Amino acid sequence: MERVYAFTDESGAFGWDFENDHVSKYFVVASIIVKEQDLGDLRLAVETVRKKYFQTGEMKSSKIGKKSDRRKHILGQLLPLPFTIFAIVFDKSQMTGYPGLRYKQSFYKFLNNIVHKELRRAFKVLTICADEIGGSEYMQSFSQYVRNKSDIPNLFGEAEFYFENSHNDILIQLADLICGSIARKYNNPDEDYDFCKMLSRKISGFDLYPKTFETYQLDTSALAEDYDKYVAEICLKQVVEFINRYTDSDDEQRSAQIIVLKYMLFRFMNNDLRKYIPTRELMNQLMATDYYISSVQMFRNKIIGNLRDNGVIIASSPKGYKIPSKEAEIYDFINHGISIIIPMLERLKKCRDLIKLGSTNELDVFDHSEYRTLKKYFDE
């Protein structure tokens, strides 16, 4: 299998004050995808374009800025060259409802996870190249993230993902130009030219995040290679139906449940690799609302327990909760439940047996009508 190279760059910045001209609504990560056999020819050809339009300086999107005609001419020189484009656009305005992402480290981790998983799904033998020394804070975090994920070699003893030190590489400069051109469509909607349309024939992969449950397609997501069809589809359907049914409800508890479910769904749809979301993290989603949760036990009873009573399937383990996507996660839920329920049933049985023994069977505490189900369980 031929190795391909992904020269990666980003356009955008961390921040949520969208009234500030320096804070972009969109964050774009783009990779220039090149077959190993084409690397040499592509470098020479891109260097020729750089010298023509940038002389002794780097080829950077920011140096072109609003000069649409100049950008068109430069891209026109590059389009015939042997590379394709892989890009992901993050709409930050759709993430404002998730307080945890307002922290830079969490925001970067969320982006890194998606970019890494999408690239890994698309290309099995891949070298990711980024300017991790002179690059942005985000690219440094992405470099470290991929390096941490690339320690385990494949069956052939070869690491599928690793980094080259690519400071000032001409193909990273190409990635900068392409990424910046894509970003102009989203961050400059009034611009008189759609560069995404111009680049469309070079785009081999493109996606917009975060996903919304109205348009989410399980079979085309990055989760598609790592889920059990029936489990994921059934569990996702139950969540979406509950949200649709109670979205306009005035009931405080229903509103709180929807807030928690939407966050779990957000994690599910956007390929978060963590198996379970900690209980405290889910409770924190309610802190900005008027619904007060005084304890973990209250959260489990009022939110998770009641959702399950209404047919929403939520897997749980000592690590937290999640919408199940695999059969194993259903068994996690069952096993976790058994570890709690069986000891409780054993205690009830012991209590009943001691009372019956002490009263020479005159008193069976399960004879009351409200305990009919328990008595049936123990006597059958």
N, C-alpha and C positions, 0 to 999 in steps of 0.2 A: 504494500500500500504506500503510495507516494506521500511524502511529508509536505504539508503546506505551512506557510508562515502567515501569522496575523500581526501586522504592524498596527498598533493600537494607540488611539489618542482620544481625548474627551473635549467637549465644549460645554461650558456652564460652570456654575459655582455653587457651593453650599450656601444656603440662606433662604429665608421665608418672607422677607419684607418685599413683596412684589411691587410695591409702590416705588421702591428704590431702583433707579435706572441701572445700577450695577448688579442687581440680583435678577437672574434669569428665571423665567417660569419653567423652562425646559432644560434638562441635562441630557446631553447626547454622548454616547460612547460609540465610536466607529472603528472598525478594523479593515485594513487593506489586506485582502487574502491573495496570496501569491504561491503558485506551485514552486517547488524547490528548483526545478529545471529552468524556470523563468527569472530567477532572482537576478542573475548577472545582466541580462538584456534590459530588464526593467530598471535597474539602478542607472545604467548608462542613459537610457531614454529620459528618465525623470530628471537626471542631472542636467541634460541638455535643455529641458524646459526651464529648470531653475535658473540657469545661467542667462537664458534669454529674457526672462521677466524679472528676475530678482538680482541679477549680477553677482555680487560677492556675498549677499545676505542670504539668510535662511528663507525657504519657501513656507510662508505662514499665512493662514487665512486672515489673521488680524491686520496684516500689512495691506490687504486688499480692501477690507472694510466694506463700505457701501458702494464701491465702484463696480456695479453689476456688469457693465460691458467688459471691463478688464477681467473679472472673474470668469465670464463666459468664454472669453478667448483662451484663457489659461486651461480651463477644464476641457475645452474643445481639443487642445493639444494632447491632453492626458487620456481621454476616453478610449482611443484605439489601443492603448497599451495593455499588456497581459496581466490584468488583476481584476478582482471583483470586490464588492463592498458588502460588509456585514455590519449592520447598525442597529442600535437600540436607543429609543427615545423615551425618556422618563418625564412624565408630566408632573412636576412637583406640586402643582395646584391641587391635584387629586390625592395628594398624600397628607394634606394638612390636618386631616381628621385622625391621624395616628400619632399621638404625642411622642412615642418612643423614637420616631424617625427625625425628630427635631434636634436630636443629638448627632453631631457630626460623625462620630464613630459608628453609630447604629445606621445612619443614612448610607455611609460608604459601604458598610457590610452588606446592607440590603442590595445595593447596586452591584457590588462585586459578585455576590452570590448568583444573581440573575445572569450577568454577562458571562461569568465562568461556565455556568451550566448550559447556557445557549450555545456557546462556542464548543463545549465538549460534546454536545449532542450532534452538532453539525459536522465536526471534523475530529476524527479519531486519532490521527497522528499529526500533531500540531506543535509548532513553536510559537509562543507568544512573545512579541518583541515590543518593548515600551521604553521610553526615556525615563527610567526610574531614578536617575541621578539629577539631571537638570529639569526633570518634568514637574508637573503639578503635585500638590499634596494628594489629590485623588489618585493619580497614576502610581505614586509611591505606595499607597495603600493597596491598590489593585495588584501591583507587582508582588507585594508581600503575601497577599491573599492567595494568589495562584501558586506561589512558591510553596506555601504551607500545604496546599492541596495536591502537590505534585511529587510527594515523597515516595509514593508507592508505585513501583514499575508495573507495566502490563505483563502479560503472559510470556512475552518475548524478552523480558528483562530490560525493556526500554521505557523511559519515562515519557508518557504521552504529552505532558505539559512541562515546559521549563522555560526559563528566561535567558535571553542574551542581554548583555549590557549594550544598549543601542543608542547611547548618547550621541545626538547630532546625526543620526542616520538619515539619509535622504528619503527613505521610504517611510520613516516616522513623520518626516515633514510632509510627505504626500498624505498620510493619514490625517495630519493636522488640517490640511487644506480641504480634504473631503469632509471631515467631521464638521469643520466650521461652516462649510457650504450647506450641509444638511441642516445645521442649527439655525441658519438664517431663515429658513422656511417657517420655523416654529416661533423663534424669538423676535422675528421681524415680519409679522404677517402683512404689513402694508408694502413690503418691498415689491418692486414691479416685475420680478422674475422668480419663477419657481425652480430652484436649482435641484430639488429632489426629482422633479420630472425629467430634467436634463440627465440626471445620473441613473434614472430608473433601469436602463438596460444593463447597467453594471452591477446592480444590486442583487446579490445572491441570497441575502437574508435581511429581513427588516421587521422590527416589532415595536409596538408602543406599550409602555407600562405606566402605571399599574393596570392590570386587567380589571374589568368590571364584570360582575356576574351576569349582566344582561347579554354580553357578547362573548363570554368566555367559552372556548371550545376545548374540552379535555383532550381530545384525540390529536390536537395540533399543538398542544402546549409542551414546554420542556419537561413536564412531569410525565409525558406520554410513555417514556421508556421505563418508568419506575412506578407503575401502579397496577392494581388488579381491577379490571374493567368494571365488574359488577359492583364491587365494594365502593369504588370511587364514584361511580355514576349514581348509585342509590343514595349514598350519603350526601353528595353534592345536591341532588334533587330535593331532599328533605330540608336542607338548610335554605335553599333559595325559595322554596314554597312557604316556609315559615316567615321569612323576611317579607315576601310579597303580601302575605296574609295580614301581617300586623304592622306594616310600615306606618300606617296612618292612625294607629291606635293611640288613645289618650291615656292608656294605662301605663303608669310609671314602670312597673315591673317588666311589661312587654317591651317598652322602649329601651330599658337597660339590657334586656336579653338581645335585642337587635344590635345594639352597640357592640356587645361582646361577640355575637355571631359574625357581624361584618368584619371585625378584626381577624377572627379565625379564618374567615373566607378570604380575606386579603392575603394572609400568610399562605393559605392553600393555593390560591391562583397564581401567586407570584413566586412560586418555586423556592420557598424558604426551605433549606435543607434540614433545619432543626426538626426533630421528630415531634416534640411537644413544646407547647407554649407554657411557661411557668404560670401558676395561679396568680401570683402577685402582678405579673405583667398584664394579665387580663383584667384584674381588678383596677389597675391603674388607668385603663381605658375609661372607667366610669368616674374617675376623680374630677374630670372637667364638667360633669353633668350634675343635675340636681338629685340624682339617685344615690343615696348613701348606703354603702356597704360597710357594716361595722366589724365584720370578722370573716375569716376564710370559710368558716362553717356556714355562715349566712350566704356567702357567695355560692357555695356548693349546693345548698338547699334551694335558694330562691332563683338562682340563675341556671346553673348546670342541671340540677335535678329536675326543675320544672320544664326545661327544654327537652330533656329526655322523656318526661311524661307526655310531652306533645309530639313524640315521634321523631325528634331530631337525634341522630346518632352521633354521639361525641365519645371519642376514645379517650381513655385516661390511664395514667400511670403515675408513679411517684414523681415523675418529672413535669407533670402538668396535663394539659388537654390539647386535643386537636381534632379536626375533621378527618376521619379515617380515609386513606387512599389504598390501603393494603389489607389483605386478610389477616396478616400478622398483628396489625394494630387493633383489629376487632378482638383477637385473642388476648392482646394486652389488656383491653378493657374487661373482658370476661375474667381473666386470671386475677386482675386487680380487685374486681368485685368479689370473686370467690374468697380471696384472702381476707376480706372484711366480713362477708356474709356467713361463711361456714363457721368461724369461731363464735359468732353471735348466736347462730342456730344451736350450736353445741351447748352454749351456756343456757339457752332456753330449755333445751331438752334435759339438761342436768337439773335445773330448777324444778321442772315438772316431775321428773322421776323421783326426786327427793321428797316432794310433797306427797306424791302417791304412795311412796314407800312408808313414810311416817304416818300416814292416815289409813294404812292398810287398804288402799284403793278407794277410800270413801270420798276423797277430793281429787278431782282432775281440773287443774286450773285452766285447761283449754276447752272445758265444756261450755263456756260462754259463747254466745253466737258470734261475737266479733272476732273470736279466735278460731272460727271454723276452718279457715284455710290452713292455719298452722297445724291444727289437729290432723287434718287430712294429709298434710305433708309428712308428719311424723308417723302416722299409723299405716300408711300405704307402703 
